[in-house]
Amino acid sequence: MYQPTLLVLAVLLCSQLLVNGGKVLVFPIDGSHWVNMKVLIEELHSRGHEVTVLLPSGSWYIKAESHQYKTIYINSSHGFDVERFGSFVIKMVNMRWESPSIWTRISLEYEVVMQFYQMNKQMVETMVDVFENKQLMQSLHDTKYDVFLTDPALGGGVFLAHRLGLPLVLNVRWTVQGEGHHSIAPSPLSYVPIPATELTDKMTFPQRVQNFLFYFFTRIQIWYVIDPTNQPFVNHYFSPDVHYMELFQSADIWLMRNDFTFEFPRPTMPNVIYMSGFQCKPSKPLSKELEDFVQSSGEHGIIVMTLGTWVGNLPEDVAEDIAAAFAQLPQKVIWRHKGKRPSTLGNNTLLLDWLPQNDLLGHPKTRVFVAHGGTNGVQEAIYHGVPLVGLPLMFDQHDNFFRMKVRGVAKVLDILTLNKDNFLEALKEVLYEPSYREKMKALSNLHRDQPMKPLDRAIFWIEFVMRHKGAPHLRTESYKMSRIQYHSIDVVAFLLAIILLVVTVFIVAVRILWWMVFCRSKVKKE
């Protein structure tokens, strides 16, 4: 007699989930950025929301078919060029290794800047195609989405959200202008280091000069690389009075992919929500073959090495030195490596095309993680309490590892000077110096000790924006102010003018009074 009642309750519960579910439109960025965006999409789907992903042409990691989201194709000839970017990454690695000189470093910086220019240009050209596709735009308008979720490392999603008039949530670490905080929160150069300077929040005078000069250098890059591609688009489709960064700064919520176990203390804003490690989760059991290999390490444990989504293999000379160093250790090694099998590879090393990174980092036998320094990998190492040996290659990786180095949980090597001996020395130092593991465990405890899981916090705020049609009460209006207004230069100038006027009037009055009292009395005496 209870079965019909239970069936009715189940139907009512499912109906309630469907009623409460909202419509989420997602504009992602490919590669490692998609890896963490997909985590949010999966969680939104599991909570009954209908997720639609805008899929640009030339997608790489983003699957067109999924039971967790629907797909809308963006037909554009200006989409992400996977092969071109992959070639660029390989070229950067080879340049760093083959020509270790100051001119190579300058060339590397130039290549990176030009790559960002091309990516921004391609994105803007894609958005022109989208905005001019009247049928697509009308369909997006008519669907009446509740919220727009995007990654602002490129501007396409931000522009489209404003064109559709939707509440905007950013899954952010970077914007088109750099680190996200610098676009939304006060960032005094006296104690907030610019990324890539490898400075902390405690700077000497020369370091503050360095930080200021580097800030000026980044502004030049923005003026000559980012502004020329984005501002004309915004002028045409929005208004000549709107600066493109205003569209970023007016987002309702900034889901920030870091926290203060990683970031140095700095000012923030009410609509910045920290969700560092939201993609981290307890490890799952390994496959039998992998578990047997791990268990064969005995008391020595294992070392895990991977260089992330962009780099599957290293130059042969580098790979030979790394393999030779691994061969001299008693630990077992699991290495994601797609290149030629190194001739110096030892019997203790297992090469894989792909490895379950999170599950291996969470295994009790894992002793060290050799990584390139991507944000996702660093956060997973913190979550599982595994110390690091760093081989940063490009982009934000050097800065990420610097933050780990100053916290005493990582040993960082420069690929330009890497050889078998110094790599082996670094591995032994992190393996056998207890402070690395102890400090990483302490950092992990700090990261985990919070009242709400980062993923739950992120989803709460996405749903908050959906329920309230935005979050304008958390958003500062300072982005609408000019720099003169923001820094109160006009107020200071006004007050100085008043003071100058008062002083001038006072001086004139005194001089007139002096003339009246003394000069006139002198005339009378004469």
C-alpha positions in Angstrom: 0.0 0.0 0.0 3.0 2.3 0.5 4.4 1.8 -3.1 1.9 4.2 -4.8 2.5 6.8 -2.1 6.3 6.6 -2.6 5.9 6.8 -6.3 3.8 10.0 -6.0 6.4 11.5 -3.7 9.2 10.6 -6.1 7.3 12.2 -9.0 6.6 15.3 -7.0 10.3 15.6 -5.9 11.5 15.3 -9.5 8.9 17.9 -10.6 10.1 20.2 -7.9 13.7 19.9 -9.1 12.6 20.7 -12.7 10.6 23.7 -11.6 13.5 25.1 -9.6 16.0 24.4 -12.3 17.1 27.4 -14.3 18.6 27.9 -17.8 22.3 28.5 -17.9 24.1 29.7 -21.0 27.9 28.9 -20.9 30.6 30.4 -23.2 33.7 28.5 -22.4 37.4 28.7 -23.3 39.1 25.5 -24.5 42.1 23.6 -23.1 42.7 23.6 -19.3 40.2 26.3 -18.8 37.5 23.9 -20.0 38.6 21.3 -17.5 37.5 23.4 -14.6 34.4 25.0 -16.3 33.2 21.4 -17.0 33.2 20.8 -13.2 30.7 23.7 -12.7 28.6 22.5 -15.6 28.4 18.9 -14.2 27.4 20.2 -10.8 24.7 22.6 -12.2 23.3 19.7 -14.3 23.2 17.4 -11.2 21.1 20.1 -9.4 18.5 20.1 -12.1 19.6 23.1 -14.2 19.4 23.1 -18.0 22.9 24.0 -19.3 23.6 25.1 -22.9 27.2 25.4 -24.1 28.1 27.7 -27.0 30.7 25.7 -28.9 33.0 27.7 -31.2 34.5 26.1 -34.3 37.8 24.3 -33.8 37.0 23.0 -30.3 39.7 20.8 -28.7 38.7 19.5 -25.2 35.0 20.5 -25.4 32.9 17.5 -26.5 30.0 18.3 -28.8 27.8 15.6 -27.3 27.0 15.3 -23.6 24.1 14.3 -21.5 25.1 17.1 -19.1 24.6 20.0 -21.5 23.1 21.0 -24.9 25.3 22.4 -27.6 24.8 25.4 -29.8 27.4 25.6 -32.6 29.0 28.9 -33.5 29.8 28.7 -37.2 32.8 30.9 -37.7 35.9 30.7 -39.8 37.8 32.5 -36.9 37.6 29.8 -34.2 40.3 28.5 -32.0 43.1 26.9 -34.0 44.2 23.9 -32.0 47.1 22.9 -34.2 48.5 26.4 -34.4 48.3 26.8 -30.6 49.8 23.4 -30.0 52.7 24.2 -32.4 53.2 27.5 -30.5 53.5 25.7 -27.2 56.1 23.2 -28.5 58.0 26.1 -30.1 58.1 28.0 -26.8 59.4 24.9 -25.0 62.1 24.3 -27.6 63.2 27.9 -27.8 63.7 28.0 -24.0 65.8 24.9 -24.2 67.9 25.3 -27.3 68.9 29.0 -27.0 69.3 30.1 -23.4 70.1 33.8 -23.9 68.7 37.2 -23.2 67.6 37.5 -26.8 65.7 34.2 -26.6 63.9 35.5 -23.5 62.9 38.7 -25.3 61.8 36.6 -28.3 59.8 34.4 -26.0 58.0 37.4 -24.5 57.3 38.8 -28.0 55.9 35.4 -29.2 53.6 35.2 -26.2 52.4 38.8 -26.7 51.7 38.1 -30.3 49.9 34.9 -29.5 47.6 36.8 -27.1 47.0 39.4 -29.8 46.0 36.7 -32.3 43.7 34.9 -29.8 42.0 38.2 -29.0 41.7 39.1 -32.6 40.2 35.7 -33.5 37.7 35.9 -30.6 36.5 39.4 -31.7 36.2 38.2 -35.3 34.1 35.2 -34.0 31.9 37.5 -32.1 31.3 39.7 -35.1 30.0 36.6 -36.9 27.8 35.8 -33.8 26.4 39.3 -33.5 25.6 39.5 -37.2 23.9 36.1 -37.1 20.3 37.4 -36.6 18.8 34.0 -36.4 21.2 32.8 -33.7 20.9 36.0 -31.6 17.1 35.9 -31.8 17.1 32.3 -30.7 19.3 33.1 -27.7 17.0 36.0 -26.8 13.9 33.9 -27.1 15.2 31.1 -24.9 15.2 33.5 -21.9 18.3 32.2 -20.0 18.5 32.9 -16.3 22.3 33.5 -16.1 25.4 33.6 -18.4 28.5 31.8 -17.2 31.8 32.5 -18.9 35.6 32.6 -18.6 36.8 36.2 -19.1 40.4 35.3 -20.2 38.9 36.3 -23.6 36.1 38.8 -24.1 33.6 36.9 -26.3 31.4 35.6 -23.5 31.4 38.9 -21.7 30.4 40.8 -24.8 27.6 38.3 -25.6 26.2 38.4 -22.1 25.8 42.1 -22.3 24.3 42.0 -25.8 21.7 39.5 -24.5 21.1 41.5 -21.3 21.7 38.5 -19.0 23.1 38.4 -15.4 26.8 37.6 -15.7 28.9 35.2 -13.6 32.6 34.9 -14.3 34.7 31.8 -13.8 37.9 33.7 -13.5 41.5 33.8 -12.7 42.5 35.9 -15.7 40.8 38.6 -17.8 42.0 39.9 -21.2 44.0 42.5 -19.2 45.7 40.0 -16.8 45.0 38.7 -13.2 41.4 39.2 -12.3 41.8 41.1 -9.1 43.6 44.0 -10.9 40.4 44.5 -12.9 37.9 44.6 -10.1 39.6 45.3 -6.7 42.0 48.0 -5.4 45.5 46.8 -6.1 48.1 49.1 -4.5 51.5 48.5 -6.1 53.2 49.0 -2.8 52.2 45.5 -1.5 50.2 43.8 -4.3 52.8 42.3 -6.7 52.1 42.2 -10.4 52.1 38.6 -11.7 55.4 37.4 -13.2 57.5 39.7 -11.1 58.1 37.0 -8.6 57.6 39.4 -5.7 55.7 39.0 -2.4 53.5 41.4 -0.5 56.6 42.4 1.5 58.7 44.5 -0.9 61.8 46.5 -0.4 62.1 49.9 -2.1 64.0 48.5 -5.2 61.3 45.8 -5.4 58.6 48.4 -5.3 60.3 50.2 -8.1 60.5 46.9 -10.0 56.8 46.3 -9.4 55.9 49.8 -10.6 58.0 49.5 -13.8 56.5 46.0 -14.5 53.0 47.5 -14.1 53.8 50.2 -16.6 55.2 47.5 -19.0 51.9 45.6 -18.7 49.9 48.7 -19.4 51.9 49.2 -22.6 51.1 45.7 -23.7 47.4 46.4 -23.0 47.4 49.6 -25.0 49.1 48.1 -28.0 47.8 44.5 -28.0 44.5 44.2 -26.2 42.9 47.6 -26.7 43.2 47.7 -30.5 41.3 44.4 -30.9 38.5 44.8 -28.3 37.7 48.5 -28.2 36.7 49.0 -31.8 34.3 46.1 -31.4 32.7 47.6 -28.3 32.5 51.0 -29.9 30.6 49.5 -32.9 28.2 47.2 -31.1 27.7 49.0 -27.8 28.6 52.7 -27.6 31.7 54.9 -28.3 31.3 56.0 -24.6 31.8 52.4 -23.3 35.2 51.1 -22.5 35.4 47.3 -23.1 36.7 46.7 -19.5 33.5 48.3 -18.1 31.6 45.2 -19.5 33.9 42.9 -17.5 33.8 45.0 -14.3 30.0 45.1 -14.3 29.7 41.3 -13.9 27.5 40.3 -11.0 29.8 37.7 -9.5 33.5 36.9 -9.9 34.1 33.2 -9.0 37.8 33.4 -8.3 39.8 30.2 -8.9 42.2 30.9 -6.0 42.2 31.8 -2.3 44.6 33.1 0.3 46.4 29.8 0.8 47.7 30.7 -2.7 47.2 34.4 -3.0 49.1 37.0 -1.0 46.9 39.1 1.4 45.3 42.0 -0.6 42.1 44.0 -0.9 39.1 42.3 -2.5 35.4 43.1 -3.3 32.0 41.8 -2.1 31.2 40.1 -5.4 34.5 38.2 -5.5 33.8 34.7 -4.4 36.9 32.5 -3.7 36.6 28.8 -4.9 40.1 27.6 -5.0 40.3 23.8 -5.4 36.6 23.5 -6.4 37.7 20.9 -8.9 39.5 18.8 -6.3 37.8 15.8 -4.8 38.8 12.7 -2.8 40.7 10.2 -4.8 39.1 7.2 -6.4 40.6 3.7 -6.5 43.2 3.1 -9.2 42.9 0.5 -11.9 44.3 -2.9 -10.8 47.4 -2.6 -13.1 48.2 0.9 -11.8 47.5 0.0 -8.2 49.8 -3.0 -8.4 52.6 -0.8 -9.8 52.1 1.7 -7.0 52.1 -1.0 -4.3 55.3 -2.4 -5.7 57.1 0.8 -4.5 56.9 -0.5 -1.0 58.0 2.0 1.7 59.6 4.3 -0.8 56.4 5.4 -2.4 55.9 7.0 -5.9 56.6 10.1 -7.8 54.0 11.5 -10.2 55.0 13.7 -13.2 52.9 15.4 -15.8 53.2 18.7 -17.6 49.5 19.4 -18.1 47.2 19.6 -21.0 49.4 21.6 -23.4 52.7 19.7 -23.2 52.7 16.0 -23.8 56.5 15.6 -24.4 59.7 17.5 -23.8 62.8 18.0 -26.0 64.6 14.7 -26.2 67.7 15.9 -24.3 65.5 17.1 -21.4 63.6 13.8 -21.4 66.8 11.8 -21.3 68.1 13.8 -18.3 64.8 13.5 -16.4 64.6 9.7 -17.1 68.2 9.2 -16.0 67.5 11.1 -12.7 64.4 9.0 -12.0 66.4 5.8 -12.7 68.7 6.5 -9.7 65.9 6.7 -7.2 64.3 3.9 -5.2 60.8 5.3 -5.7 58.6 4.2 -8.5 57.7 6.9 -11.0 54.5 7.4 -13.1 55.2 9.9 -15.9 52.8 11.2 -18.5 55.0 11.3 -21.6 54.0 11.1 -25.2 57.3 11.6 -26.9 60.1 9.2 -27.8 60.9 6.7 -25.1 64.1 7.9 -23.4 67.1 5.5 -23.7 68.0 6.2 -20.0 64.6 5.2 -18.7 64.9 2.9 -15.6 62.8 -0.1 -14.7 61.2 2.0 -11.9 59.5 4.4 -14.3 56.1 3.8 -16.0 55.3 6.0 -19.1 51.6 6.7 -19.8 49.8 8.8 -22.4 47.3 9.8 -19.7 47.2 9.4 -16.0 44.5 9.9 -13.3 46.2 12.9 -11.7 43.8 13.6 -8.9 43.5 9.9 -7.9 47.3 9.5 -7.9 47.9 12.7 -5.9 45.4 11.4 -3.3 47.1 8.0 -3.0 48.9 7.6 0.4 52.0 6.4 -1.4 52.5 9.5 -3.4 55.6 11.4 -2.2 56.3 14.1 -4.8 54.5 15.7 -7.7 56.6 16.9 -10.6 54.5 19.5 -12.5 54.6 22.5 -14.8 52.7 24.8 -12.5 49.2 25.1 -14.0 46.6 26.4 -11.5 44.6 23.2 -11.5 47.6 20.9 -10.7 48.9 23.2 -8.0 45.6 23.4 -6.3 45.2 19.6 -6.4 48.7 19.2 -4.9 47.6 21.6 -2.1 44.3 19.7 -1.5 46.1 16.4 -1.2 49.1 17.7 0.7 51.8 16.6 -1.9 55.0 18.7 -2.1 56.2 19.8 -5.6 59.1 19.9 -7.9 58.5 22.6 -10.5 59.3 22.8 -14.1 57.5 25.9 -15.2 57.4 26.5 -18.9 55.3 29.5 -19.8 52.3 31.8 -19.1 51.5 32.0 -15.3 53.4 28.9 -14.4 56.5 30.6 -13.1 54.4 32.9 -10.9 52.3 30.0 -9.6 55.4 28.1 -8.6 57.1 31.1 -7.0 54.1 31.4 -4.7 54.6 27.8 -3.7 58.3 28.2 -3.3 58.0 31.1 -0.8 55.7 29.0 1.2 58.4 26.3 1.4 56.4 23.5 -0.4 58.1 23.4 -3.7 61.6 23.2 -5.3 61.6 25.0 -8.6 64.0 24.4 -11.5 64.6 26.4 -14.7 64.4 24.2 -17.8 67.2 26.4 -19.3 69.7 24.9 -16.8 68.1 21.6 -16.2 70.3 18.5 -16.2 70.3 15.1 -14.6 72.3 16.2 -11.5 70.3 19.2 -10.5 67.0 17.5 -11.2 68.0 14.5 -9.1 69.2 16.8 -6.3 65.9 18.7 -6.3 64.0 15.4 -6.2 66.0 14.1 -3.2 65.7 17.4 -1.4 61.9 17.4 -1.6 61.7 13.6 -0.9 63.9 13.5 2.1 63.7 17.0 3.7 60.6 16.7 6.0 59.8 20.4 6.0 58.4 20.3 2.4 55.8 17.7 3.3 55.1 19.2 6.7 54.5 22.7 5.3 52.3 21.3 2.5 50.2 19.3 5.0 49.8 22.5 7.0 48.8 24.4 3.8 46.4 21.6 2.9 44.8 21.9 6.3 44.3 25.6 5.9 42.8 25.1 2.5 40.3 22.5 3.7 39.3 24.2 7.0 36.3 26.2 5.7 32.6 26.1 6.5 31.5 25.3 3.0 33.1 23.3 0.1 34.4 25.6 -2.7 32.2 23.9 -5.3 29.1 24.3 -3.2 30.0 28.0 -2.6 30.4 28.5 -6.3 27.1 26.9 -7.2 25.3 28.8 -4.4 26.3 32.1 -5.9 25.4 31.1 -9.5 22.0 30.1 -8.2 21.8 33.3 -6.1 22.2 35.3 -9.3 19.6 33.2 -11.0 17.1 33.7 -8.1 17.6 37.5 -7.9 18.2 38.3 -11.5 21.7 39.6 -10.7 23.6 40.9 -7.7 23.9 44.7 -8.2 24.0 45.3 -4.5 27.4 43.6 -4.4 28.9 45.4 -7.4 30.8 48.6 -7.0 30.0 51.4 -9.5 33.6 52.6 -9.4 34.2 51.1 -12.9 32.1 53.9 -14.3 34.4 56.6 -12.9 37.4 58.0 -14.8 40.9 57.6 -13.2 40.8 61.2 -12.2 37.5 60.7 -10.3 38.5 57.3 -8.9 41.7 58.7 -7.3 39.9 61.9 -6.3 42.4 64.0 -8.3 39.6 66.4 -9.2 38.6 66.7 -5.5 42.1 67.4 -4.5 42.5 69.9 -7.3 39.3 71.6 -6.3 40.3 71.8 -2.6 43.8 73.1 -3.5 42.1 75.7 -5.7 39.9 76.8 -2.8 42.9 76.9 -0.5 44.8 78.9 -3.1 41.9 81.3 -3.5 41.5 81.8 0.2 45.2 82.3 0.7 45.3 84.7 -2.3 42.3 86.7 -0.9 43.9 86.7 2.5 47.2 88.1 1.2 45.4 90.7 -0.9 43.3 91.7 2.1 46.3 92.0 4.3 48.2 94.1 1.8 45.2 96.4 1.3 44.8 96.7 5.1 48.5 97.4 5.4 48.3 100.1 2.7 45.3 101.7 4.4 46.8 101.7 7.9 50.4 102.5 7.3 50.6 104.1 3.9 47.7 106.6 4.4 49.0 107.6 7.9 52.4 108.2 6.3 50.8 110.5 3.6 49.0 112.5 6.3 52.2 113.1 8.3 53.9 114.4 5.2 
